[in-house]
Amino acid sequence: MNESEKNLYLEKYNDRTHVWGRIVCIVVLILLIGAPFLMGACLGAMPDLGAFGRGFLSVGLVWMVSSVAEYLIYTPMLGAGGGYLAFITGNLINMKIPCAVNARDIAGTKTGTAENEVISTLSIAASSLVTILVLAAGVVLLVPLQPILQDPALQPAFDNVVPALFGAMAYKYFRHNMKIALVPLVFMSLLFILVPALTSSTSFMIIPSGAIAIGISFWFFRRKANAADPH
């Protein structure tokens, strides 16, 4: 396959991905929103639509900023196929993003390439299947394992699974870009220490921390460009 045929195939692949991705997103959205109303209609327990609308807006407006920020940040990392699959199946921060990033590093692909698109889609698909299997096993074993899972001695471990996961992953990248990572890392750590309530809004804090990292990276880029150009 020559370069022209490859580009044509990738273009058709992306077009089909967007078509199916949009269709499935619409179907999932209808199912997610329609399921409570369907159950309410069948059980005769429909909520007050006015109260529902007010509650939905109060929550939706708060999470709108986070949703837009996650879309702008994660979609370039995951590509079209991986992005649709990740946002449909959910659990991006805890599962999908670490899985895709790790798969990309193992395969040696770069963000924005066709190879990364394939690797990202396959890794997220595998992650979704594993999640389904683990959840199924958890449902079956929930009763037998309940005394162990509710043991107070294990609660600190469950509370720190996500920080441990991202701390281990973050170090891998921080040590290669310490000049860029140091300022947002110190700033956000101090902010969370001084304002503990922000720990429940980590999705929102991606925006300022990301902006700081981008600004520092751009400053180093301009400094390097000016040093290379004596004029």
VEXTI-555268 format. One line per 2 residues: number of its first residue (from 1); their letters; for each residue x, y, z of N, C-alpha, C. Coordinates in steps of 0.1 Angstrom, whole numbers, plus 5000, padded with zeros to 4 digits. Layout:
BEGIN
NUM) A) X Y Z X Y Z X Y Z; ... $
END
This chain:
BEGIN
1) MN) 5008 4988 5000 5000 5000 5000 5009 5012 5000; 5007 5021 4990 5016 5033 4989 5010 5044 4998 $
3) ES) 5016 5055 4999 5013 5066 5008 4999 5072 5005; 4996 5073 4992 4983 5078 4987 4971 5069 4991 $
5) EK) 4973 5056 4989 4963 5046 4993 4961 5046 5008; 4973 5047 5015 4972 5047 5030 4964 5059 5035 $
7) NL) 4967 5071 5029 4959 5083 5034 4944 5082 5031; 4941 5076 5019 4927 5074 5015 4920 5065 5024 $
9) YL) 4927 5054 5028 4921 5044 5037 4919 5050 5051; 4929 5058 5056 4927 5064 5069 4916 5074 5069 $
11) EK) 4914 5081 5058 4903 5091 5057 4890 5084 5057; 4888 5073 5050 4876 5065 5051 4874 5059 5065 $
13) YN) 4885 5055 5071 4884 5049 5084 4879 5060 5094; 4884 5072 5093 4880 5082 5102 4866 5086 5100 $
15) DR) 4862 5087 5087 4848 5090 5084 4838 5080 5090; 4841 5067 5088 4833 5057 5094 4833 5057 5109 $
17) TH) 4844 5060 5115 4845 5061 5130 4836 5072 5135; 4836 5084 5128 4828 5095 5133 4813 5092 5131 $
19) VW) 4810 5085 5120 4796 5082 5118 4791 5072 5129; 4798 5061 5131 4794 5051 5141 4795 5057 5155 $
21) GR) 4805 5065 5157 4807 5071 5171 4796 5080 5174; 4791 5089 5165 4780 5098 5167 4767 5090 5169 $
23) IV) 4765 5080 5161 4753 5072 5163 4752 5065 5177; 4763 5059 5181 4763 5052 5194 4762 5062 5205 $
25) CI) 4768 5074 5204 4767 5084 5214 4753 5089 5216; 4746 5091 5205 4732 5095 5206 4723 5084 5212 $
27) VV) 4726 5071 5208 4718 5060 5214 4721 5059 5229; 4734 5060 5233 4737 5059 5247 4731 5071 5255 $
29) LI) 4731 5083 5249 4725 5094 5256 4710 5092 5258; 4704 5087 5248 4689 5085 5249 4686 5074 5260 $
31) LL) 4695 5064 5260 4693 5053 5270 4695 5058 5284; 4706 5066 5286 4709 5071 5299 4698 5080 5304 $
33) IG) 4693 5089 5296 4683 5099 5300 4670 5092 5300; 4667 5083 5291 4654 5077 5290 4651 5066 5300 $
35) AP) 4662 5059 5305 4659 5048 5314 4652 5053 5327; 4656 5063 5334 4649 5067 5346 4634 5071 5343 $
37) FL) 4632 5077 5332 4618 5081 5329 4610 5068 5325; 4616 5059 5319 4609 5047 5315 4605 5039 5328 $
39) MG) 4615 5038 5337 4612 5031 5350 4602 5038 5358; 4602 5052 5358 4593 5059 5365 4579 5058 5359 $
41) AC) 4578 5057 5346 4565 5055 5339 4559 5041 5342; 4568 5031 5342 4563 5017 5344 4559 5015 5359 $
43) LG) 4566 5022 5368 4564 5020 5382 4554 5030 5388; 4550 5040 5380 4541 5050 5384 4547 5060 5394 $
45) AM) 4560 5063 5392 4568 5071 5401 4575 5082 5393; 4568 5088 5384 4575 5099 5376 4578 5111 5384 $
47) PD) 4590 5116 5382 4594 5128 5390 4587 5141 5385; 4587 5151 5393 4582 5164 5389 4592 5170 5378 $
49) LG) 4587 5172 5366 4596 5176 5355 4602 5190 5358; 4595 5199 5364 4600 5212 5368 4612 5211 5377 $
51) AF) 4610 5203 5388 4621 5200 5398 4632 5193 5391; 4629 5184 5382 4640 5176 5375 4648 5186 5367 $
53) GR) 4641 5195 5359 4648 5205 5351 4657 5214 5359; 4652 5219 5370 4661 5228 5379 4673 5220 5384 $
55) GF) 4670 5208 5389 4681 5200 5394 4692 5196 5383; 4687 5193 5371 4696 5190 5361 4704 5202 5357 $
57) LS) 4698 5214 5356 4706 5226 5352 4716 5229 5363; 4713 5228 5376 4722 5231 5386 4734 5222 5386 $
59) VG) 4732 5209 5383 4743 5200 5382 4750 5201 5368; 4742 5203 5358 4748 5203 5344 4757 5215 5342 $
61) LV) 4753 5227 5347 4761 5239 5346 4774 5238 5353; 4774 5231 5364 4786 5230 5372 4796 5221 5364 $
63) WM) 4791 5210 5359 4800 5200 5352 4803 5203 5337; 4796 5214 5332 4798 5217 5318 4813 5221 5315 $
65) VS) 4818 5229 5324 4832 5234 5322 4841 5222 5323; 4839 5213 5332 4848 5201 5334 4846 5192 5321 $
67) SV) 4834 5190 5316 4832 5182 5305 4839 5187 5292; 4838 5200 5290 4845 5207 5279 4860 5205 5280 $
69) AE) 4865 5208 5292 4879 5207 5295 4885 5193 5292; 4877 5183 5297 4881 5169 5295 4881 5165 5280 $
71) YL) 4871 5170 5273 4870 5167 5259 4882 5173 5251; 4886 5186 5254 4897 5192 5248 4910 5186 5251 $
73) IY) 4912 5181 5263 4924 5176 5268 4926 5161 5263; 4916 5153 5265 4917 5139 5263 4916 5134 5248 $
75) TP) 4907 5141 5240 4905 5137 5226 4918 5137 5218; 4927 5147 5219 4939 5146 5211 4948 5135 5215 $
77) ML) 4947 5131 5228 4955 5120 5233 4950 5106 5228; 4936 5105 5227 4930 5092 5224 4927 5090 5209 $
79) GA) 4925 5101 5202 4921 5100 5188 4906 5098 5187; 4901 5097 5175 4886 5096 5173 4880 5084 5178 $
81) GG) 4885 5072 5174 4880 5059 5179 4881 5058 5194; 4893 5060 5199 4895 5059 5213 4887 5069 5221 $
83) GY) 4885 5081 5216 4878 5091 5223 4863 5088 5224; 4857 5083 5213 4843 5079 5213 4841 5067 5223 $
85) LA) 4850 5058 5222 4849 5046 5231 4851 5049 5245; 4860 5058 5248 4863 5062 5262 4852 5069 5268 $
87) FI) 4846 5079 5261 4836 5087 5266 4822 5080 5267; 4820 5070 5259 4808 5062 5260 4809 5052 5272 $
89) TG) 4820 5046 5274 4822 5036 5284 4825 5043 5298; 4830 5055 5298 4833 5062 5310 4845 5058 5318 $
91) NL) 4846 5063 5330 4858 5060 5338 4871 5064 5332; 4872 5076 5326 4883 5080 5318 4896 5082 5327 $
93) IN) 4894 5090 5338 4906 5093 5346 4912 5081 5353; 4903 5073 5358 4908 5061 5366 4913 5050 5358 $
95) MK) 4907 5048 5346 4910 5036 5338 4915 5038 5324; 4906 5045 5316 4909 5046 5302 4922 5054 5298 $
97) IP) 4923 5065 5304 4935 5074 5301 4948 5067 5305; 4949 5061 5318 4962 5054 5321 4964 5042 5312 $
99) CA) 4954 5035 5308 4956 5024 5299 4961 5028 5285; 4954 5038 5280 4958 5043 5267 4973 5049 5267 $
101) VN) 4976 5056 5277 4989 5062 5278 5000 5051 5279; 4997 5041 5288 5007 5030 5290 5008 5022 5277 $
103) AR) 4997 5020 5270 4998 5012 5257 5006 5020 5247; 5004 5033 5246 5011 5042 5237 5026 5041 5240 $
105) DI) 5030 5042 5252 5044 5041 5256 5050 5028 5252; 5043 5017 5255 5048 5003 5252 5050 5002 5237 $
107) AG) 5040 5007 5229 5041 5005 5214 5050 5015 5208; 5054 5026 5215 5063 5036 5210 5056 5045 5200 $
109) TK) 5043 5047 5200 5036 5056 5191 5036 5070 5196; 5032 5080 5188 5032 5094 5191 5018 5099 5190 $
111) TG) 5014 5108 5198 5001 5114 5198 4998 5121 5184; 4986 5119 5179 4983 5125 5166 4986 5117 5154 $
113) TA) 4992 5105 5156 4995 5096 5144 4984 5086 5143; 4984 5080 5131 4974 5069 5128 4977 5057 5137 $
115) EN) 4990 5054 5140 4994 5043 5148 4989 5045 5162; 4989 5057 5167 4984 5060 5181 4969 5059 5181 $
117) EV) 4963 5062 5170 4948 5060 5169 4944 5046 5171; 4951 5037 5164 4948 5023 5165 4951 5017 5179 $
119) IS) 4963 5021 5184 4967 5016 5197 4958 5021 5208; 4954 5033 5207 4945 5039 5217 4931 5032 5217 $
121) TL) 4926 5030 5205 4913 5023 5204 4913 5009 5209; 4924 5002 5206 4925 4988 5210 4927 4987 5225 $
123) SI) 4935 4996 5231 4937 4995 5245 4925 4999 5253; 4917 5009 5248 4905 5013 5256 4895 5002 5254 $
125) AA) 4894 4995 5242 4885 4984 5241 4888 4973 5250; 4901 4970 5251 4905 4959 5260 4902 4963 5275 $
127) SS) 4904 4976 5278 4902 4980 5292 4887 4979 5295; 4878 4983 5285 4864 4982 5287 4859 4967 5289 $
129) LV) 4865 4958 5281 4861 4944 5283 4866 4939 5296; 4878 4942 5300 4883 4938 5313 4874 4944 5325 $
131) TI) 4870 4956 5323 4862 4962 5333 4848 4955 5335; 4842 4951 5323 4830 4944 5323 4832 4930 5330 $
133) LV) 4842 4923 5327 4845 4911 5333 4847 4912 5348; 4855 4922 5352 4857 4924 5367 4844 4928 5374 $
135) LA) 4836 4936 5368 4823 4940 5374 4814 4928 5375; 4814 4919 5365 4806 4907 5365 4811 4898 5377 $
137) AG) 4824 4896 5378 4829 4888 5388 4826 4894 5402; 4827 4908 5403 4824 4914 5415 4809 4913 5420 $
139) VV) 4800 4913 5410 4786 4911 5413 4784 4897 5419; 4790 4887 5412 4789 4873 5416 4795 4871 5430 $
141) LL) 4807 4877 5433 4814 4875 5445 4811 4885 5456; 4802 4894 5453 4800 4905 5463 4796 4900 5477 $
143) VP) 4787 4891 5477 4783 4886 5491 4794 4879 5498; 4801 4869 5491 4812 4862 5498 4823 4871 5503 $
145) LQ) 4826 4882 5495 4837 4890 5498 4833 4902 5506; 4821 4904 5509 4816 4916 5517 4823 4918 5530 $
147) PI) 4825 4907 5538 4833 4910 5551 4847 4915 5549; 4853 4910 5538 4867 4915 5536 4867 4929 5530 $
149) LQ) 4858 4932 5521 4858 4945 5515 4854 4956 5525; 4846 4952 5535 4842 4962 5545 4851 4962 5558 $
151) DP) 4862 4955 5557 4871 4955 5568 4878 4969 5570; 4876 4975 5581 4882 4989 5583 4897 4990 5580 $
153) AL) 4904 4979 5582 4919 4979 5579 4922 4982 5565; 4913 4978 5556 4915 4980 5541 4910 4993 5536 $
155) QP) 4902 5000 5543 4896 5013 5538 4907 5023 5534; 4917 5025 5541 4928 5035 5536 4933 5031 5523 $
157) AF) 4935 5018 5520 4940 5013 5507 4930 5017 5496; 4917 5014 5498 4907 5018 5488 4906 5033 5486 $
159) DN) 4908 5041 5496 4907 5055 5495 4919 5061 5487; 4930 5053 5486 4942 5059 5479 4946 5051 5467 $
161) VV) 4937 5044 5461 4940 5036 5449 4943 5046 5437; 4934 5056 5435 4936 5065 5424 4948 5074 5426 $
163) PA) 4951 5080 5438 4963 5087 5439 4976 5079 5437; 4975 5066 5442 4987 5058 5440 4989 5055 5425 $
165) LF) 4978 5052 5418 4979 5049 5403 4985 5061 5396; 4979 5073 5398 4984 5085 5391 4997 5090 5396 $
167) GA) 5000 5088 5408 5013 5092 5413 5024 5084 5407; 5022 5071 5405 5032 5062 5398 5034 5066 5384 $
169) MA) 5022 5069 5377 5023 5073 5363 5029 5087 5361; 5025 5096 5370 5030 5109 5369 5045 5110 5370 $
171) YK) 5051 5103 5379 5066 5103 5381 5073 5100 5369; 5068 5090 5361 5074 5086 5349 5076 5098 5339 $
173) YF) 5065 5107 5339 5066 5118 5330 5072 5130 5336; 5071 5132 5349 5077 5143 5356 5092 5143 5355 $
175) RH) 5098 5131 5356 5112 5131 5357 5119 5134 5343; 5111 5133 5332 5116 5137 5319 5113 5151 5316 $
177) NM) 5104 5158 5323 5101 5172 5320 5099 5179 5334; 5109 5178 5342 5108 5183 5356 5107 5198 5356 $
179) KI) 5113 5205 5346 5113 5220 5346 5099 5224 5343; 5091 5217 5335 5077 5221 5332 5068 5216 5343 $
181) AL) 5071 5204 5349 5061 5199 5358 5063 5205 5372; 5074 5210 5376 5077 5214 5390 5068 5225 5394 $
183) VP) 5066 5236 5386 5058 5247 5391 5043 5243 5393; 5036 5237 5383 5022 5233 5385 5021 5223 5396 $
185) LV) 5031 5214 5398 5030 5204 5408 5031 5210 5422; 5040 5220 5424 5041 5226 5437 5029 5235 5439 $
187) FM) 5025 5243 5429 5014 5252 5430 5001 5245 5434; 4998 5234 5427 4986 5227 5429 4986 5219 5443 $
189) SL) 4998 5214 5447 4999 5208 5460 4996 5217 5471; 5002 5229 5470 5000 5239 5480 4985 5244 5481 $
191) LF) 4979 5245 5469 4965 5249 5468 4956 5239 5474; 4959 5226 5472 4950 5215 5478 4953 5214 5493 $
193) IL) 4965 5217 5497 4968 5217 5512 4961 5229 5519; 4961 5241 5513 4955 5252 5519 4940 5252 5517 $
195) VP) 4935 5247 5507 4920 5246 5504 4916 5231 5502; 4915 5224 5513 4912 5209 5511 4899 5206 5504 $
197) AL) 4890 5216 5504 4877 5213 5497 4879 5211 5482; 4890 5216 5476 4892 5215 5462 4895 5200 5458 $
199) TS) 4899 5192 5467 4902 5178 5464 4890 5171 5457; 4878 5176 5460 4866 5170 5454 4863 5175 5440 $
201) ST) 4872 5185 5435 4870 5191 5422 4882 5190 5414; 4888 5178 5414 4901 5177 5406 4899 5179 5391 $
203) SF) 4887 5175 5386 4884 5177 5372 4885 5192 5368; 4880 5200 5376 4880 5215 5373 4895 5220 5374 $
205) MI) 4903 5214 5383 4916 5219 5385 4926 5215 5374; 4921 5207 5365 4929 5203 5353 4931 5216 5345 $
207) IP) 4921 5225 5345 4922 5237 5336 4933 5246 5340; 4934 5251 5353 4945 5260 5357 4959 5253 5357 $
209) SG) 4959 5240 5361 4972 5233 5361 4977 5231 5347; 4968 5227 5338 4972 5225 5324 4976 5238 5318 $
211) AI) 4969 5249 5321 4973 5263 5316 4987 5267 5320; 4990 5264 5333 5003 5267 5338 5014 5259 5331 $
213) AI) 5011 5246 5329 5021 5238 5322 5023 5242 5308; 5012 5245 5301 5013 5250 5287 5021 5263 5286 $
215) GI) 5018 5272 5295 5025 5285 5295 5040 5284 5298; 5043 5275 5307 5058 5273 5310 5064 5266 5298 $
217) SF) 5058 5257 5292 5063 5250 5280 5065 5260 5268; 5055 5268 5266 5056 5278 5256 5068 5288 5259 $
219) WF) 5069 5292 5271 5080 5301 5275 5094 5294 5272; 5096 5282 5275 5108 5275 5272 5110 5274 5257 $
221) FR) 5099 5271 5250 5100 5270 5235 5105 5284 5229; 5099 5295 5234 5103 5308 5229 5117 5311 5233 $
223) RK) 5121 5307 5245 5135 5310 5249 5145 5302 5241; 5141 5290 5238 5150 5282 5229 5151 5287 5215 $
225) AN) 5139 5292 5210 5139 5297 5196 5147 5310 5196; 5146 5318 5206 5154 5331 5206 5169 5328 5207 $
227) AA) 5172 5318 5215 5187 5315 5216 5192 5309 5203; 5184 5302 5196 5189 5296 5183 5190 5307 5172 $
229) DP) 5182 5318 5173 5182 5328 5163 5189 5341 5169; 5201 5343 5166 5208 5355 5171 5202 5368 5167 $
231) H) 5195 5368 5156 5189 5381 5151 5175 5383 5157 $
END
